[in-house]
Amino acid sequence: MEPSKTSQKPDEKYRTTQPPSSTYPEHASRNNSNGTDADVLDRMKVREICEGWGMYRDAAEWRNYRSMFHDDAYIATSWKQGRIDDFIKASIEGFEKGSEFMYSMC
């Protein structure tokens, strides 16, 4: 069954349009239910980085935080850009000054 191509609510502020089927990769796994165990593990690894970097930093778990990055990693946030070790140093200094900058993870 082909889903509706466009939202049917005429008063809807942001109408949603489904992209054409031809734009989807043929063999992509979309969710854990139809992927392989290796696919699930790959997605979990990406999720760990997406969620973990902010949580480890906000908890001042510097060892865990640092373990998520390659030695030559470059990080860019709204307040600091640079090599990962410089970023960690700046974060520690910020915490010592009482600065509070937390990341919201949903």
TORPA-4810 file (N, C-alpha, C, O; in nm, 3 decimals):
<nodes>
NODE_1_0.084_-0.118_0.000_0.000_0.000_0.000_0.089_0.124_0.000_0.175_0.139_0.087_M
NODE_2_0.068_0.211_-0.094_0.145_0.335_-0.107_0.086_0.439_-0.011_-0.033_0.469_-0.020_E
NODE_3_0.168_0.496_0.081_0.115_0.598_0.171_0.074_0.723_0.095_0.116_0.745_-0.019_P
NODE_4_-0.007_0.804_0.159_-0.050_0.930_0.100_0.072_1.015_0.068_0.164_1.026_0.149_S
NODE_5_0.073_1.075_-0.050_0.187_1.154_-0.094_0.196_1.288_-0.022_0.306_1.338_0.001_K
NODE_6_0.083_1.347_0.013_0.082_1.479_0.076_-0.019_1.479_0.188_-0.124_1.416_0.179_T
NODE_7_0.013_1.550_0.294_-0.080_1.566_0.404_-0.213_1.619_0.352_-0.215_1.705_0.264_S
NODE_8_-0.323_1.571_0.404_-0.455_1.608_0.354_-0.520_1.722_0.432_-0.634_1.758_0.401_Q
NODE_9_-0.454_1.779_0.529_-0.513_1.886_0.609_-0.488_2.020_0.541_-0.373_2.065_0.536_K
NODE_10_-0.592_2.085_0.488_-0.571_2.210_0.414_-0.522_2.324_0.501_-0.455_2.414_0.450_P
NODE_11_-0.553_2.324_0.631_-0.511_2.433_0.718_-0.377_2.405_0.786_-0.332_2.483_0.871_D
NODE_12_-0.313_2.297_0.750_-0.186_2.260_0.811_-0.077_2.359_0.770_-0.057_2.385_0.651_E
NODE_13_-0.007_2.414_0.868_0.095_2.516_0.842_0.213_2.459_0.765_0.262_2.521_0.670_K
NODE_14_0.260_2.342_0.805_0.376_2.280_0.740_0.330_2.149_0.676_0.325_2.045_0.741_Y
NODE_15_0.298_2.157_0.549_0.250_2.039_0.479_0.366_1.942_0.458_0.479_1.982_0.430_R
NODE_16_0.337_1.816_0.472_0.438_1.711_0.458_0.420_1.640_0.325_0.309_1.599_0.290_T
NODE_17_0.527_1.627_0.252_0.522_1.557_0.124_0.625_1.445_0.127_0.742_1.467_0.156_T
NODE_18_0.579_1.326_0.097_0.670_1.212_0.094_0.755_1.218_-0.031_0.703_1.241_-0.140_Q
NODE_19_0.886_1.197_-0.018_0.972_1.197_-0.137_0.938_1.079_-0.228_0.885_0.978_-0.181_P
NODE_20_0.968_1.089_-0.356_0.940_0.979_-0.448_1.018_0.853_-0.409_1.130_0.862_-0.357_P
NODE_21_0.960_0.739_-0.434_1.024_0.611_-0.401_1.160_0.598_-0.467_1.249_0.531_-0.413_S
NODE_22_1.179_0.659_-0.582_1.307_0.649_-0.654_1.423_0.715_-0.579_1.539_0.693_-0.615_S
NODE_23_1.394_0.794_-0.476_1.502_0.861_-0.402_1.556_0.776_-0.287_1.655_0.813_-0.225_T
NODE_24_1.492_0.663_-0.258_1.535_0.578_-0.148_1.638_0.476_-0.197_1.622_0.420_-0.305_Y
NODE_25_1.744_0.451_-0.119_1.837_0.344_-0.156_1.764_0.210_-0.155_1.685_0.183_-0.065_P
NODE_26_1.791_0.126_-0.252_1.720_0.000_-0.267_1.739_-0.096_-0.149_1.644_-0.163_-0.107_E
NODE_27_1.860_-0.104_-0.097_1.890_-0.208_0.002_1.917_-0.152_0.140_1.983_-0.217_0.221_H
NODE_28_1.867_-0.034_0.169_1.890_0.026_0.301_1.803_-0.041_0.406_1.688_-0.076_0.381_A
NODE_29_1.860_-0.058_0.524_1.786_-0.111_0.637_1.730_0.010_0.714_1.807_0.096_0.756_S
NODE_30_1.602_0.016_0.732_1.538_0.133_0.792_1.520_0.123_0.943_1.505_0.224_1.011_R
NODE_31_1.521_0.004_0.994_1.500_-0.012_1.139_1.558_-0.145_1.185_1.603_-0.226_1.103_N
NODE_32_1.558_-0.166_1.314_1.620_-0.286_1.370_1.543_-0.414_1.339_1.600_-0.523_1.346_N
NODE_33_1.416_-0.403_1.305_1.338_-0.525_1.284_1.371_-0.596_1.154_1.349_-0.716_1.142_S
NODE_34_1.423_-0.522_1.055_1.452_-0.591_0.929_1.600_-0.586_0.893_1.637_-0.620_0.780_N
NODE_35_1.683_-0.545_0.985_1.826_-0.543_0.959_1.896_-0.663_1.021_1.835_-0.741_1.094_G
NODE_36_2.022_-0.676_0.991_2.101_-0.784_1.051_2.148_-0.740_1.189_2.138_-0.623_1.225_T
NODE_37_2.200_-0.833_1.265_2.256_-0.799_1.396_2.372_-0.701_1.381_2.390_-0.614_1.466_D
NODE_38_2.450_-0.716_1.275_2.561_-0.624_1.251_2.509_-0.482_1.223_2.570_-0.384_1.267_A
NODE_39_2.397_-0.471_1.150_2.336_-0.340_1.125_2.293_-0.275_1.255_2.317_-0.156_1.277_D
NODE_40_2.230_-0.354_1.341_2.185_-0.301_1.470_2.305_-0.254_1.552_2.300_-0.146_1.611_V
NODE_41_2.410_-0.332_1.555_2.530_-0.294_1.631_2.590_-0.165_1.576_2.631_-0.078_1.653_L
NODE_42_2.596_-0.151_1.445_2.648_-0.027_1.385_2.564_0.093_1.429_2.619_0.197_1.466_D
NODE_43_2.432_0.078_1.424_2.346_0.190_1.465_2.362_0.222_1.613_2.357_0.338_1.653_R
NODE_44_2.381_0.120_1.695_2.400_0.143_1.838_2.532_0.215_1.865_2.540_0.297_1.957_M
NODE_45_2.633_0.185_1.788_2.761_0.254_1.804_2.748_0.402_1.771_2.801_0.487_1.842_K
NODE_46_2.676_0.433_1.664_2.654_0.573_1.628_2.572_0.641_1.737_2.600_0.755_1.774_V
NODE_47_2.470_0.573_1.787_2.387_0.631_1.893_2.469_0.657_2.019_2.449_0.759_2.085_R
NODE_48_2.558_0.569_2.054_2.644_0.587_2.171_2.723_0.717_2.160_2.736_0.790_2.258_E
NODE_49_2.774_0.746_2.042_2.849_0.870_2.023_2.756_0.990_2.032_2.787_1.089_2.098_I
NODE_50_2.642_0.981_1.964_2.548_1.094_1.963_2.498_1.128_2.103_2.486_1.245_2.137_C
NODE_51_2.469_1.026_2.182_2.419_1.050_2.317_2.530_1.064_2.419_2.522_1.146_2.511_E
NODE_52_2.634_0.985_2.403_2.737_0.975_2.506_2.825_1.097_2.520_2.864_1.131_2.632_G
NODE_53_2.858_1.163_2.410_2.955_1.272_2.420_2.905_1.382_2.512_2.981_1.431_2.595_W
NODE_54_2.779_1.421_2.501_2.726_1.527_2.587_2.706_1.480_2.730_2.729_1.556_2.824_G
NODE_55_2.663_1.357_2.746_2.637_1.305_2.880_2.767_1.285_2.958_2.775_1.322_3.076_M
NODE_56_2.868_1.228_2.893_2.997_1.210_2.962_3.058_1.344_2.998_3.115_1.359_3.106_Y
NODE_57_3.047_1.439_2.908_3.104_1.571_2.935_3.032_1.638_3.052_3.096_1.691_3.142_R
NODE_58_2.899_1.636_3.051_2.822_1.701_3.157_2.841_1.634_3.291_2.823_1.697_3.395_D
NODE_59_2.876_1.506_3.290_2.901_1.434_3.415_3.048_1.440_3.455_3.089_1.380_3.554_A
NODE_60_3.129_1.515_3.377_3.273_1.528_3.401_3.342_1.391_3.402_3.438_1.370_3.476_A
NODE_61_3.294_1.300_3.320_3.356_1.169_3.305_3.456_1.178_3.190_3.432_1.127_3.081_E
NODE_62_3.568_1.245_3.217_3.663_1.280_3.111_3.726_1.159_3.044_3.751_1.161_2.924_W
NODE_63_3.752_1.055_3.120_3.813_0.935_3.062_3.717_0.869_2.961_3.757_0.835_2.850_R
NODE_64_3.591_0.854_3.002_3.491_0.798_2.910_3.470_0.890_2.791_3.459_0.844_2.677_N
NODE_65_3.466_1.019_2.818_3.447_1.117_2.711_3.558_1.107_2.608_3.532_1.099_2.488_Y
NODE_66_3.681_1.108_2.656_3.797_1.104_2.566_3.802_0.975_2.485_3.849_0.975_2.372_R
NODE_67_3.754_0.865_2.544_3.759_0.736_2.476_3.671_0.730_2.351_3.684_0.638_2.271_S
NODE_68_3.583_0.826_2.335_3.492_0.827_2.220_3.552_0.889_2.095_3.490_0.886_1.989_M
NODE_69_3.672_0.946_2.105_3.729_1.022_1.994_3.865_0.967_1.951_3.940_0.914_2.033_F
NODE_70_3.895_0.980_1.823_4.028_0.951_1.773_4.123_1.059_1.825_4.080_1.167_1.864_H
NODE_71_4.252_1.028_1.824_4.352_1.122_1.876_4.354_1.255_1.801_4.384_1.359_1.860_D
NODE_72_4.321_1.253_1.672_4.326_1.377_1.594_4.188_1.440_1.576_4.168_1.522_1.486_D
NODE_73_4.092_1.402_1.660_3.956_1.453_1.646_3.950_1.604_1.665_4.024_1.662_1.745_A
NODE_74_3.861_1.666_1.590_3.834_1.810_1.598_3.688_1.823_1.636_3.602_1.758_1.577_Y
NODE_75_3.660_1.906_1.735_3.522_1.923_1.780_3.484_2.069_1.767_3.563_2.158_1.795_I
NODE_76_3.361_2.092_1.725_3.311_2.228_1.709_3.175_2.239_1.779_3.080_2.169_1.744_A
NODE_77_3.168_2.327_1.876_3.042_2.357_1.943_3.019_2.506_1.932_3.097_2.578_1.870_T
NODE_78_2.912_2.552_1.991_2.881_2.695_1.982_2.981_2.781_2.060_2.993_2.900_2.032_S
NODE_79_3.051_2.724_2.155_3.141_2.804_2.239_3.288_2.770_2.223_3.374_2.845_2.271_W
NODE_80_3.321_2.660_2.158_3.462_2.620_2.147_3.480_2.532_2.024_3.400_2.442_1.997_K
NODE_81_3.587_2.558_1.950_3.624_2.475_1.836_3.772_2.443_1.848_3.853_2.530_1.881_Q
NODE_82_3.808_2.319_1.821_3.948_2.282_1.825_3.968_2.134_1.843_3.874_2.055_1.837_G
NODE_83_4.093_2.097_1.866_4.127_1.956_1.886_4.063_1.906_2.015_4.038_1.984_2.108_R
NODE_84_4.035_1.778_2.019_3.960_1.721_2.130_4.027_1.745_2.265_3.958_1.777_2.362_I
NODE_85_4.157_1.731_2.274_4.222_1.752_2.405_4.212_1.897_2.451_4.201_1.923_2.571_D
NODE_86_4.217_1.991_2.358_4.197_2.131_2.393_4.054_2.157_2.438_4.031_2.236_2.530_D
NODE_87_3.960_2.091_2.374_3.820_2.106_2.411_3.797_2.052_2.553_3.727_2.115_2.633_F
NODE_88_3.855_1.937_2.583_3.840_1.880_2.717_3.901_1.973_2.820_3.842_1.997_2.926_I
NODE_89_4.019_2.027_2.792_4.085_2.119_2.884_3.997_2.242_2.909_3.981_2.285_3.023_K
NODE_90_3.940_2.298_2.802_3.852_2.414_2.817_3.726_2.379_2.896_3.676_2.460_2.974_A
NODE_91_3.674_2.258_2.876_3.556_2.214_2.951_3.587_2.202_3.099_3.509_2.246_3.183_S
NODE_92_3.701_2.142_3.131_3.741_2.127_3.271_3.758_2.265_3.335_3.713_2.288_3.447_I
NODE_93_3.824_2.356_3.264_3.842_2.492_3.317_3.708_2.562_3.337_3.690_2.634_3.435_E
NODE_94_3.614_2.540_3.246_3.481_2.597_3.261_3.409_2.544_3.383_3.345_2.619_3.456_G
NODE_95_3.419_2.414_3.406_3.358_2.354_3.524_3.421_2.409_3.651_3.350_2.435_3.749_F
NODE_96_3.552_2.426_3.651_3.621_2.477_3.769_3.580_2.620_3.802_3.582_2.660_3.919_E
NODE_97_3.543_2.697_3.700_3.498_2.834_3.720_3.350_2.840_3.757_3.295_2.948_3.783_K
NODE_98_3.286_2.726_3.759_3.144_2.722_3.792_3.054_2.738_3.672_2.932_2.750_3.686_G
NODE_99_3.112_2.738_3.556_3.029_2.749_3.435_2.940_2.627_3.423_2.981_2.515_3.451_S
NODE_100_2.819_2.651_3.381_2.728_2.540_3.359_2.680_2.542_3.216_2.609_2.633_3.174_E
NODE_101_2.719_2.442_3.142_2.665_2.426_3.008_2.633_2.279_2.990_2.721_2.194_2.986_F
NODE_102_2.505_2.253_2.981_2.458_2.116_2.972_2.397_2.092_2.834_2.347_2.185_2.771_M
NODE_103_2.402_1.968_2.790_2.344_1.929_2.664_2.219_1.848_2.692_2.220_1.758_2.776_Y
NODE_104_2.113_1.878_2.623_1.989_1.805_2.639_1.987_1.688_2.542_2.006_1.706_2.422_S
NODE_105_1.965_1.571_2.594_1.955_1.452_2.511_1.811_1.403_2.515_1.755_1.380_2.623_M
NODE_106_1.752_1.388_2.401_1.611_1.343_2.396_1.605_1.200_2.350_1.497_1.143_2.339_C
</nodes>
